[in-house]
Amino acid sequence: MFISYSEVSIKNPDNSGQALPLTYVCCREQAEDGACWHLLTSGKAASAADARRIVSHYERRWLTEEYHKAWKSGGTWNRCECRPGITLSAWWLSRRL
């Protein structure tokens, strides 16, 4: 995976004249048809390790989004009658086994 990063600023949408300081991170898979992510974040990247940390946050967020999408599309999530001590995640997993 190839990661590049740079500090950038963009025009503030409220037209106040103040620029918004952001960090741009480009993450490209090395495969010929690999994905390329373009990320803008308020997180700072002073090193390649910082940029990788930013990418890992987005990777985890993507997994969380997919988890909730699958959880809600399972069909029975809204009929959960969870007992005390049983989390929704455990209930959801039990329906998939």
Jmol script that loads the backbone (N, CA, C; Angstrom):
load data "model"
ATOM      1  N   MET A   1       0.844  -1.167   0.000  1.00  0.00           N
ATOM      2  CA  MET A   1       0.000   0.000   0.000  1.00  0.00           C
ATOM      3  C   MET A   1       0.894   1.237   0.000  1.00  0.00           C
ATOM      4  N   PHE A   2       0.605   2.164  -0.882  1.00  0.00           N
ATOM      5  CA  PHE A   2       1.355   3.409  -0.992  1.00  0.00           C
ATOM      6  C   PHE A   2       0.549   4.523  -0.332  1.00  0.00           C
ATOM      7  N   ILE A   3       1.163   5.261   0.575  1.00  0.00           N
ATOM      8  CA  ILE A   3       0.475   6.348   1.275  1.00  0.00           C
ATOM      9  C   ILE A   3       1.287   7.623   1.123  1.00  0.00           C
ATOM     10  N   SER A   4       0.621   8.678   0.692  1.00  0.00           N
ATOM     11  CA  SER A   4       1.238   9.999   0.657  1.00  0.00           C
ATOM     12  C   SER A   4       0.335  10.960   1.415  1.00  0.00           C
ATOM     13  N   TYR A   5       0.897  12.064   1.860  1.00  0.00           N
ATOM     14  CA  TYR A   5       0.128  12.997   2.685  1.00  0.00           C
ATOM     15  C   TYR A   5       0.695  14.405   2.548  1.00  0.00           C
ATOM     16  N   SER A   6      -0.145  15.372   2.845  1.00  0.00           N
ATOM     17  CA  SER A   6       0.275  16.769   2.786  1.00  0.00           C
ATOM     18  C   SER A   6      -0.709  17.632   3.560  1.00  0.00           C
ATOM     19  N   GLU A   7      -0.202  18.699   4.145  1.00  0.00           N
ATOM     20  CA  GLU A   7      -1.096  19.671   4.754  1.00  0.00           C
ATOM     21  C   GLU A   7      -1.677  20.526   3.635  1.00  0.00           C
ATOM     22  N   VAL A   8      -2.969  20.766   3.697  1.00  0.00           N
ATOM     23  CA  VAL A   8      -3.661  21.584   2.701  1.00  0.00           C
ATOM     24  C   VAL A   8      -4.600  22.537   3.428  1.00  0.00           C
ATOM     25  N   SER A   9      -5.117  23.486   2.701  1.00  0.00           N
ATOM     26  CA  SER A   9      -6.169  24.342   3.256  1.00  0.00           C
ATOM     27  C   SER A   9      -7.211  24.544   2.170  1.00  0.00           C
ATOM     28  N   ILE A  10      -8.448  24.598   2.590  1.00  0.00           N
ATOM     29  CA  ILE A  10      -9.535  24.817   1.640  1.00  0.00           C
ATOM     30  C   ILE A  10     -10.333  26.041   2.070  1.00  0.00           C
ATOM     31  N   LYS A  11     -11.015  26.614   1.121  1.00  0.00           N
ATOM     32  CA  LYS A  11     -11.831  27.785   1.398  1.00  0.00           C
ATOM     33  C   LYS A  11     -12.972  27.397   2.336  1.00  0.00           C
ATOM     34  N   ASN A  12     -13.191  28.218   3.333  1.00  0.00           N
ATOM     35  CA  ASN A  12     -14.266  27.974   4.285  1.00  0.00           C
ATOM     36  C   ASN A  12     -15.609  28.164   3.588  1.00  0.00           C
ATOM     37  N   PRO A  13     -16.531  27.205   3.718  1.00  0.00           N
ATOM     38  CA  PRO A  13     -17.813  27.309   3.022  1.00  0.00           C
ATOM     39  C   PRO A  13     -18.681  28.475   3.486  1.00  0.00           C
ATOM     40  N   ASP A  14     -18.380  29.054   4.648  1.00  0.00           N
ATOM     41  CA  ASP A  14     -19.199  30.179   5.114  1.00  0.00           C
ATOM     42  C   ASP A  14     -18.726  31.516   4.546  1.00  0.00           C
ATOM     43  N   ASN A  15     -17.742  31.454   3.620  1.00  0.00           N
ATOM     44  CA  ASN A  15     -17.212  32.649   2.955  1.00  0.00           C
ATOM     45  C   ASN A  15     -16.653  33.677   3.925  1.00  0.00           C
ATOM     46  N   SER A  16     -16.135  33.221   5.059  1.00  0.00           N
ATOM     47  CA  SER A  16     -15.557  34.138   6.038  1.00  0.00           C
ATOM     48  C   SER A  16     -14.166  34.599   5.626  1.00  0.00           C
ATOM     49  N   GLY A  17     -13.625  33.994   4.610  1.00  0.00           N
ATOM     50  CA  GLY A  17     -12.289  34.349   4.174  1.00  0.00           C
ATOM     51  C   GLY A  17     -11.201  33.546   4.863  1.00  0.00           C
ATOM     52  N   GLN A  18     -11.560  32.837   5.926  1.00  0.00           N
ATOM     53  CA  GLN A  18     -10.574  32.022   6.628  1.00  0.00           C
ATOM     54  C   GLN A  18     -10.489  30.645   5.969  1.00  0.00           C
ATOM     55  N   ALA A  19      -9.280  30.192   5.762  1.00  0.00           N
ATOM     56  CA  ALA A  19      -9.078  28.863   5.188  1.00  0.00           C
ATOM     57  C   ALA A  19      -9.157  27.812   6.291  1.00  0.00           C
ATOM     58  N   LEU A  20      -9.613  26.631   5.917  1.00  0.00           N
ATOM     59  CA  LEU A  20      -9.668  25.510   6.850  1.00  0.00           C
ATOM     60  C   LEU A  20      -8.407  24.663   6.673  1.00  0.00           C
ATOM     61  N   PRO A  21      -7.569  24.559   7.707  1.00  0.00           N
ATOM     62  CA  PRO A  21      -6.380  23.711   7.591  1.00  0.00           C
ATOM     63  C   PRO A  21      -6.761  22.241   7.744  1.00  0.00           C
ATOM     64  N   LEU A  22      -6.363  21.431   6.791  1.00  0.00           N
ATOM     65  CA  LEU A  22      -6.670  20.003   6.796  1.00  0.00           C
ATOM     66  C   LEU A  22      -5.430  19.210   6.403  1.00  0.00           C
ATOM     67  N   THR A  23      -5.521  17.914   6.557  1.00  0.00           N
ATOM     68  CA  THR A  23      -4.485  17.011   6.072  1.00  0.00           C
ATOM     69  C   THR A  23      -5.095  16.152   4.971  1.00  0.00           C
ATOM     70  N   TYR A  24      -4.436  16.121   3.834  1.00  0.00           N
ATOM     71  CA  TYR A  24      -4.845  15.268   2.720  1.00  0.00           C
ATOM     72  C   TYR A  24      -3.989  14.007   2.775  1.00  0.00           C
ATOM     73  N   VAL A  25      -4.650  12.847   2.716  1.00  0.00           N
ATOM     74  CA  VAL A  25      -3.941  11.568   2.700  1.00  0.00           C
ATOM     75  C   VAL A  25      -4.436  10.784   1.490  1.00  0.00           C
ATOM     76  N   CYS A  26      -3.509  10.325   0.670  1.00  0.00           N
ATOM     77  CA  CYS A  26      -3.827   9.473  -0.471  1.00  0.00           C
ATOM     78  C   CYS A  26      -3.304   8.079  -0.152  1.00  0.00           C
ATOM     79  N   CYS A  27      -4.183   7.116  -0.250  1.00  0.00           N
ATOM     80  CA  CYS A  27      -3.828   5.726   0.049  1.00  0.00           C
ATOM     81  C   CYS A  27      -4.172   4.893  -1.180  1.00  0.00           C
ATOM     82  N   ARG A  28      -3.148   4.303  -1.797  1.00  0.00           N
ATOM     83  CA  ARG A  28      -3.353   3.563  -3.034  1.00  0.00           C
ATOM     84  C   ARG A  28      -2.861   2.131  -2.870  1.00  0.00           C
ATOM     85  N   GLU A  29      -3.732   1.181  -3.189  1.00  0.00           N
ATOM     86  CA  GLU A  29      -3.314  -0.219  -3.192  1.00  0.00           C
ATOM     87  C   GLU A  29      -2.383  -0.439  -4.370  1.00  0.00           C
ATOM     88  N   GLN A  30      -1.411  -1.302  -4.213  1.00  0.00           N
ATOM     89  CA  GLN A  30      -0.393  -1.483  -5.246  1.00  0.00           C
ATOM     90  C   GLN A  30      -0.838  -2.355  -6.409  1.00  0.00           C
ATOM     91  N   ALA A  31      -1.925  -3.085  -6.255  1.00  0.00           N
ATOM     92  CA  ALA A  31      -2.435  -3.907  -7.356  1.00  0.00           C
ATOM     93  C   ALA A  31      -2.845  -3.004  -8.518  1.00  0.00           C
ATOM     94  N   GLU A  32      -2.781  -3.545  -9.726  1.00  0.00           N
ATOM     95  CA  GLU A  32      -3.104  -2.754 -10.915  1.00  0.00           C
ATOM     96  C   GLU A  32      -4.507  -2.157 -10.842  1.00  0.00           C
ATOM     97  N   ASP A  33      -5.459  -2.927 -10.350  1.00  0.00           N
ATOM     98  CA  ASP A  33      -6.831  -2.439 -10.241  1.00  0.00           C
ATOM     99  C   ASP A  33      -7.176  -2.080  -8.788  1.00  0.00           C
ATOM    100  N   GLY A  34      -6.157  -1.782  -7.992  1.00  0.00           N
ATOM    101  CA  GLY A  34      -6.346  -1.482  -6.572  1.00  0.00           C
ATOM    102  C   GLY A  34      -7.087  -0.175  -6.337  1.00  0.00           C
ATOM    103  N   ALA A  35      -7.722  -0.108  -5.192  1.00  0.00           N
ATOM    104  CA  ALA A  35      -8.486   1.081  -4.811  1.00  0.00           C
ATOM    105  C   ALA A  35      -7.544   2.225  -4.452  1.00  0.00           C
ATOM    106  N   CYS A  36      -8.071   3.426  -4.562  1.00  0.00           N
ATOM    107  CA  CYS A  36      -7.333   4.624  -4.173  1.00  0.00           C
ATOM    108  C   CYS A  36      -8.270   5.484  -3.331  1.00  0.00           C
ATOM    109  N   TRP A  37      -7.881   5.734  -2.106  1.00  0.00           N
ATOM    110  CA  TRP A  37      -8.690   6.571  -1.215  1.00  0.00           C
ATOM    111  C   TRP A  37      -8.074   7.951  -1.146  1.00  0.00           C
ATOM    112  N   HIS A  38      -8.917   8.961  -1.196  1.00  0.00           N
ATOM    113  CA  HIS A  38      -8.504  10.346  -1.000  1.00  0.00           C
ATOM    114  C   HIS A  38      -9.203  10.824   0.261  1.00  0.00           C
ATOM    115  N   LEU A  39      -8.435  11.079   1.300  1.00  0.00           N
ATOM    116  CA  LEU A  39      -9.001  11.425   2.594  1.00  0.00           C
ATOM    117  C   LEU A  39      -8.633  12.849   2.983  1.00  0.00           C
ATOM    118  N   LEU A  40      -9.595  13.584   3.498  1.00  0.00           N
ATOM    119  CA  LEU A  40      -9.355  14.894   4.098  1.00  0.00           C
ATOM    120  C   LEU A  40      -9.727  14.785   5.562  1.00  0.00           C
ATOM    121  N   THR A  41      -8.835  15.217   6.429  1.00  0.00           N
ATOM    122  CA  THR A  41      -9.080  15.089   7.853  1.00  0.00           C
ATOM    123  C   THR A  41      -8.504  16.276   8.611  1.00  0.00           C
ATOM    124  N   SER A  42      -9.046  16.518   9.768  1.00  0.00           N
ATOM    125  CA  SER A  42      -8.486  17.559  10.632  1.00  0.00           C
ATOM    126  C   SER A  42      -7.322  17.003  11.451  1.00  0.00           C
ATOM    127  N   GLY A  43      -7.105  15.683  11.394  1.00  0.00           N
ATOM    128  CA  GLY A  43      -5.969  15.076  12.086  1.00  0.00           C
ATOM    129  C   GLY A  43      -4.660  15.490  11.434  1.00  0.00           C
ATOM    130  N   LYS A  44      -3.636  15.613  12.228  1.00  0.00           N
ATOM    131  CA  LYS A  44      -2.321  16.032  11.725  1.00  0.00           C
ATOM    132  C   LYS A  44      -1.486  14.813  11.340  1.00  0.00           C
ATOM    133  N   ALA A  45      -0.721  14.958  10.275  1.00  0.00           N
ATOM    134  CA  ALA A  45       0.199  13.904   9.841  1.00  0.00           C
ATOM    135  C   ALA A  45       1.572  14.528   9.646  1.00  0.00           C
ATOM    136  N   ALA A  46       2.422  14.369  10.649  1.00  0.00           N
ATOM    137  CA  ALA A  46       3.778  14.905  10.579  1.00  0.00           C
ATOM    138  C   ALA A  46       4.771  13.857  10.085  1.00  0.00           C
ATOM    139  N   SER A  47       4.285  12.617   9.919  1.00  0.00           N
ATOM    140  CA  SER A  47       5.167  11.533   9.476  1.00  0.00           C
ATOM    141  C   SER A  47       4.342  10.492   8.726  1.00  0.00           C
ATOM    142  N   ALA A  48       5.044   9.571   8.090  1.00  0.00           N
ATOM    143  CA  ALA A  48       4.353   8.482   7.393  1.00  0.00           C
ATOM    144  C   ALA A  48       3.565   7.629   8.381  1.00  0.00           C
ATOM    145  N   ALA A  49       4.088   7.464   9.588  1.00  0.00           N
ATOM    146  CA  ALA A  49       3.372   6.690  10.613  1.00  0.00           C
ATOM    147  C   ALA A  49       2.062   7.377  10.990  1.00  0.00           C
ATOM    148  N   ASP A  50       2.075   8.705  11.080  1.00  0.00           N
ATOM    149  CA  ASP A  50       0.843   9.449  11.370  1.00  0.00           C
ATOM    150  C   ASP A  50      -0.176   9.262  10.251  1.00  0.00           C
ATOM    151  N   ALA A  51       0.286   9.318   9.002  1.00  0.00           N
ATOM    152  CA  ALA A  51      -0.620   9.138   7.860  1.00  0.00           C
ATOM    153  C   ALA A  51      -1.209   7.732   7.869  1.00  0.00           C
ATOM    154  N   ARG A  52      -0.401   6.731   8.204  1.00  0.00           N
ATOM    155  CA  ARG A  52      -0.894   5.352   8.281  1.00  0.00           C
ATOM    156  C   ARG A  52      -1.938   5.215   9.386  1.00  0.00           C
ATOM    157  N   ARG A  53      -1.733   5.914  10.499  1.00  0.00           N
ATOM    158  CA  ARG A  53      -2.697   5.897  11.599  1.00  0.00           C
ATOM    159  C   ARG A  53      -4.030   6.478  11.137  1.00  0.00           C
ATOM    160  N   ILE A  54      -3.992   7.551  10.367  1.00  0.00           N
ATOM    161  CA  ILE A  54      -5.218   8.157   9.836  1.00  0.00           C
ATOM    162  C   ILE A  54      -5.942   7.162   8.936  1.00  0.00           C
ATOM    163  N   VAL A  55      -5.201   6.491   8.062  1.00  0.00           N
ATOM    164  CA  VAL A  55      -5.805   5.490   7.177  1.00  0.00           C
ATOM    165  C   VAL A  55      -6.437   4.371   7.996  1.00  0.00           C
ATOM    166  N   SER A  56      -5.763   3.932   9.049  1.00  0.00           N
ATOM    167  CA  SER A  56      -6.310   2.840   9.863  1.00  0.00           C
ATOM    168  C   SER A  56      -7.603   3.256  10.554  1.00  0.00           C
ATOM    169  N   HIS A  57      -7.731   4.533  10.932  1.00  0.00           N
ATOM    170  CA  HIS A  57      -8.995   5.013  11.511  1.00  0.00           C
ATOM    171  C   HIS A  57     -10.124   4.904  10.487  1.00  0.00           C
ATOM    172  N   TYR A  58      -9.849   5.290   9.257  1.00  0.00           N
ATOM    173  CA  TYR A  58     -10.867   5.197   8.216  1.00  0.00           C
ATOM    174  C   TYR A  58     -11.203   3.744   7.895  1.00  0.00           C
ATOM    175  N   GLU A  59     -10.204   2.861   7.909  1.00  0.00           N
ATOM    176  CA  GLU A  59     -10.468   1.435   7.683  1.00  0.00           C
ATOM    177  C   GLU A  59     -11.415   0.892   8.745  1.00  0.00           C
ATOM    178  N   ARG A  60     -11.163   1.234   9.999  1.00  0.00           N
ATOM    179  CA  ARG A  60     -12.044   0.771  11.078  1.00  0.00           C
ATOM    180  C   ARG A  60     -13.435   1.360  10.937  1.00  0.00           C
ATOM    181  N   ARG A  61     -13.517   2.613  10.539  1.00  0.00           N
ATOM    182  CA  ARG A  61     -14.832   3.217  10.363  1.00  0.00           C
ATOM    183  C   ARG A  61     -15.600   2.482   9.266  1.00  0.00           C
ATOM    184  N   TRP A  62     -14.921   2.156   8.177  1.00  0.00           N
ATOM    185  CA  TRP A  62     -15.570   1.444   7.080  1.00  0.00           C
ATOM    186  C   TRP A  62     -16.100   0.100   7.562  1.00  0.00           C
ATOM    187  N   LEU A  63     -15.317  -0.633   8.339  1.00  0.00           N
ATOM    188  CA  LEU A  63     -15.766  -1.909   8.884  1.00  0.00           C
ATOM    189  C   LEU A  63     -16.983  -1.722   9.786  1.00  0.00           C
ATOM    190  N   THR A  64     -16.977  -0.659  10.579  1.00  0.00           N
ATOM    191  CA  THR A  64     -18.113  -0.372  11.457  1.00  0.00           C
ATOM    192  C   THR A  64     -19.358  -0.080  10.637  1.00  0.00           C
ATOM    193  N   GLU A  65     -19.214   0.704   9.580  1.00  0.00           N
ATOM    194  CA  GLU A  65     -20.352   1.015   8.707  1.00  0.00           C
ATOM    195  C   GLU A  65     -20.920  -0.266   8.089  1.00  0.00           C
ATOM    196  N   GLU A  66     -20.043  -1.137   7.599  1.00  0.00           N
ATOM    197  CA  GLU A  66     -20.491  -2.390   6.999  1.00  0.00           C
ATOM    198  C   GLU A  66     -21.161  -3.298   8.026  1.00  0.00           C
ATOM    199  N   TYR A  67     -20.636  -3.320   9.243  1.00  0.00           N
ATOM    200  CA  TYR A  67     -21.230  -4.119  10.313  1.00  0.00           C
ATOM    201  C   TYR A  67     -22.664  -3.668  10.566  1.00  0.00           C
ATOM    202  N   HIS A  68     -22.856  -2.350  10.719  1.00  0.00           N
ATOM    203  CA  HIS A  68     -24.197  -1.841  11.003  1.00  0.00           C
ATOM    204  C   HIS A  68     -25.147  -2.046   9.824  1.00  0.00           C
ATOM    205  N   LYS A  69     -24.634  -1.927   8.618  1.00  0.00           N
ATOM    206  CA  LYS A  69     -25.461  -2.178   7.436  1.00  0.00           C
ATOM    207  C   LYS A  69     -25.950  -3.623   7.437  1.00  0.00           C
ATOM    208  N   ALA A  70     -25.033  -4.557   7.698  1.00  0.00           N
ATOM    209  CA  ALA A  70     -25.408  -5.972   7.739  1.00  0.00           C
ATOM    210  C   ALA A  70     -26.345  -6.253   8.901  1.00  0.00           C
ATOM    211  N   TRP A  71     -26.077  -5.645  10.023  1.00  0.00           N
ATOM    212  CA  TRP A  71     -26.890  -5.857  11.219  1.00  0.00           C
ATOM    213  C   TRP A  71     -28.326  -5.408  10.980  1.00  0.00           C
ATOM    214  N   LYS A  72     -28.481  -4.230  10.381  1.00  0.00           N
ATOM    215  CA  LYS A  72     -29.822  -3.693  10.146  1.00  0.00           C
ATOM    216  C   LYS A  72     -30.548  -4.413   9.019  1.00  0.00           C
ATOM    217  N   SER A  73     -29.828  -4.974   8.078  1.00  0.00           N
ATOM    218  CA  SER A  73     -30.488  -5.652   6.964  1.00  0.00           C
ATOM    219  C   SER A  73     -30.773  -7.117   7.280  1.00  0.00           C
ATOM    220  N   GLY A  74     -30.452  -7.562   8.482  1.00  0.00           N
ATOM    221  CA  GLY A  74     -30.655  -8.946   8.869  1.00  0.00           C
ATOM    222  C   GLY A  74     -32.109  -9.344   8.971  1.00  0.00           C
ATOM    223  N   GLY A  75     -33.001  -8.384   9.031  1.00  0.00           N
ATOM    224  CA  GLY A  75     -34.423  -8.689   9.025  1.00  0.00           C
ATOM    225  C   GLY A  75     -35.062  -8.841  10.384  1.00  0.00           C
ATOM    226  N   THR A  76     -34.299  -9.242  11.385  1.00  0.00           N
ATOM    227  CA  THR A  76     -34.918  -9.456  12.695  1.00  0.00           C
ATOM    228  C   THR A  76     -34.340  -8.553  13.775  1.00  0.00           C
ATOM    229  N   TRP A  77     -33.464  -7.646  13.408  1.00  0.00           N
ATOM    230  CA  TRP A  77     -32.826  -6.807  14.426  1.00  0.00           C
ATOM    231  C   TRP A  77     -33.827  -5.969  15.195  1.00  0.00           C
ATOM    232  N   ASN A  78     -34.894  -5.524  14.534  1.00  0.00           N
ATOM    233  CA  ASN A  78     -35.865  -4.664  15.211  1.00  0.00           C
ATOM    234  C   ASN A  78     -36.815  -5.455  16.098  1.00  0.00           C
ATOM    235  N   ARG A  79     -36.739  -6.788  16.069  1.00  0.00           N
ATOM    236  CA  ARG A  79     -37.581  -7.624  16.930  1.00  0.00           C
ATOM    237  C   ARG A  79     -36.781  -8.229  18.081  1.00  0.00           C
ATOM    238  N   CYS A  80     -35.627  -7.687  18.314  1.00  0.00           N
ATOM    239  CA  CYS A  80     -34.754  -8.215  19.362  1.00  0.00           C
ATOM    240  C   CYS A  80     -35.393  -8.065  20.734  1.00  0.00           C
ATOM    241  N   GLU A  81     -35.446  -9.160  21.447  1.00  0.00           N
ATOM    242  CA  GLU A  81     -35.919  -9.135  22.825  1.00  0.00           C
ATOM    243  C   GLU A  81     -34.740  -9.511  23.707  1.00  0.00           C
ATOM    244  N   CYS A  82     -33.785  -8.616  23.762  1.00  0.00           N
ATOM    245  CA  CYS A  82     -32.554  -8.910  24.485  1.00  0.00           C
ATOM    246  C   CYS A  82     -32.801  -8.954  25.984  1.00  0.00           C
ATOM    247  N   ARG A  83     -32.209  -9.943  26.600  1.00  0.00           N
ATOM    248  CA  ARG A  83     -32.283 -10.069  28.047  1.00  0.00           C
ATOM    249  C   ARG A  83     -31.133  -9.275  28.655  1.00  0.00           C
ATOM    250  N   PRO A  84     -31.241  -8.860  29.906  1.00  0.00           N
ATOM    251  CA  PRO A  84     -30.128  -8.148  30.555  1.00  0.00           C
ATOM    252  C   PRO A  84     -28.843  -8.963  30.453  1.00  0.00           C
ATOM    253  N   GLY A  85     -27.760  -8.295  30.130  1.00  0.00           N
ATOM    254  CA  GLY A  85     -26.470  -8.969  30.031  1.00  0.00           C
ATOM    255  C   GLY A  85     -26.147  -9.492  28.646  1.00  0.00           C
ATOM    256  N   ILE A  86     -27.106  -9.458  27.733  1.00  0.00           N
ATOM    257  CA  ILE A  86     -26.857  -9.916  26.364  1.00  0.00           C
ATOM    258  C   ILE A  86     -26.818  -8.689  25.462  1.00  0.00           C
ATOM    259  N   THR A  87     -25.703  -8.490  24.820  1.00  0.00           N
ATOM    260  CA  THR A  87     -25.571  -7.327  23.952  1.00  0.00           C
ATOM    261  C   THR A  87     -26.247  -7.584  22.615  1.00  0.00           C
ATOM    262  N   LEU A  88     -26.563  -6.513  21.928  1.00  0.00           N
ATOM    263  CA  LEU A  88     -27.145  -6.653  20.594  1.00  0.00           C
ATOM    264  C   LEU A  88     -26.186  -7.361  19.650  1.00  0.00           C
ATOM    265  N   SER A  89     -24.888  -7.131  19.829  1.00  0.00           N
ATOM    266  CA  SER A  89     -23.906  -7.796  18.971  1.00  0.00           C
ATOM    267  C   SER A  89     -23.953  -9.301  19.156  1.00  0.00           C
ATOM    268  N   ALA A  90     -24.059  -9.745  20.402  1.00  0.00           N
ATOM    269  CA  ALA A  90     -24.139 -11.183  20.668  1.00  0.00           C
ATOM    270  C   ALA A  90     -25.430 -11.750  20.087  1.00  0.00           C
ATOM    271  N   TRP A  91     -26.507 -11.009  20.228  1.00  0.00           N
ATOM    272  CA  TRP A  91     -27.790 -11.451  19.672  1.00  0.00           C
ATOM    273  C   TRP A  91     -27.688 -11.573  18.160  1.00  0.00           C
ATOM    274  N   TRP A  92     -27.116 -10.546  17.511  1.00  0.00           N
ATOM    275  CA  TRP A  92     -26.983 -10.540  16.056  1.00  0.00           C
ATOM    276  C   TRP A  92     -26.133 -11.725  15.604  1.00  0.00           C
ATOM    277  N   LEU A  93     -25.018 -11.947  16.291  1.00  0.00           N
ATOM    278  CA  LEU A  93     -24.138 -13.046  15.921  1.00  0.00           C
ATOM    279  C   LEU A  93     -24.852 -14.388  16.073  1.00  0.00           C
ATOM    280  N   SER A  94     -25.654 -14.534  17.126  1.00  0.00           N
ATOM    281  CA  SER A  94     -26.356 -15.801  17.336  1.00  0.00           C
ATOM    282  C   SER A  94     -27.335 -16.092  16.207  1.00  0.00           C
ATOM    283  N   ARG A  95     -27.862 -15.065  15.574  1.00  0.00           N
ATOM    284  CA  ARG A  95     -28.795 -15.240  14.461  1.00  0.00           C
ATOM    285  C   ARG A  95     -28.069 -15.650  13.182  1.00  0.00           C
ATOM    286  N   ARG A  96     -26.762 -15.436  13.118  1.00  0.00           N
ATOM    287  CA  ARG A  96     -25.988 -15.733  11.922  1.00  0.00           C
ATOM    288  C   ARG A  96     -25.360 -17.118  11.969  1.00  0.00           C
ATOM    289  N   LEU A  97     -25.311 -17.726  13.151  1.00  0.00           N
ATOM    290  CA  LEU A  97     -24.655 -19.034  13.288  1.00  0.00           C
ATOM    291  C   LEU A  97     -25.566 -20.165  12.903  1.00  0.00           C
TER     292      LEU A  97
END
end "model"
wireframe off; spacefill off
backbone 0.3
color backbone group
